[in-house]
Amino acid sequence: MSTENISKDSLRKVFQFVSKDKISKDAISQVLKEIGKGSTVEKAIDQLGIQKMERNQISEIVSEVLEEKEDLIEDRGMKAIDALMGIVMKKVSGQADGETVHEILEEKVNEKISQD
């Protein structure tokens, strides 16, 4: 990756987008790669399609994954979260940070276990 195109202003903008919850901190490297290729920060975010998802969107994806992997939860209980985390992170592909996904997973897996 060429760093010549990454100015201090571009870095500042990237971190402002993260601090304003416009993009996930997990997407920083992807954005920087695009800037390195000559894109602006805004153009990189648009091209990558990594605007941060709302919490309710993440929650819906988590619910879908939990339905698909019900047997995993039955077998492992709360320990299933690690495996589920990988599946959900692939589906949100940089549009949600891991901390939020993990938090939602814990809530929903705990609910599911309590219901059974």
Residue pairs with C-beta under 8 A, 6 or more apart in sequence:
1 32
1 33
1 36
2 36
2 37
3 36
4 36
5 35
5 36
5 37
5 38
6 32
6 35
6 36
10 35
10 40
10 41
13 41
13 42
14 23
14 28
14 31
14 32
14 35
14 41
17 23
17 31
17 41
17 45
18 24
18 25
18 28
21 52
22 45
22 51
22 52
23 31
23 45
23 50
23 51
23 52
24 50
24 52
24 94
24 95
24 96
24 97
25 97
26 94
26 96
26 97
26 98
27 48
27 50
27 94
27 95
30 44
30 48
30 50
30 94
31 41
31 44
31 45
31 48
31 50
34 43
34 44
34 47
34 48
35 41
35 44
39 47
45 51
48 94
49 95
50 93
50 94
50 95
51 95
52 95
52 96
52 97
53 92
53 95
53 96
55 100
55 104
58 88
58 92
58 96
58 100
58 101
58 104
59 104
59 108
61 88
61 91
61 92
62 84
62 88
62 101
62 104
62 105
62 108
63 108
65 84
65 87
65 88
65 91
66 73
66 84
66 108
66 109
66 112
69 80
69 83
69 84
69 87
70 112
72 80
72 83
72 84
73 80
73 84
73 109
73 112
73 113
74 116
76 83
77 109
77 113
78 106
78 109
78 110
78 113
80 109
81 102
81 105
81 106
81 109
84 105
84 109
85 98
85 101
85 102
85 105
88 101
88 105
89 96
89 98
89 101
92 101
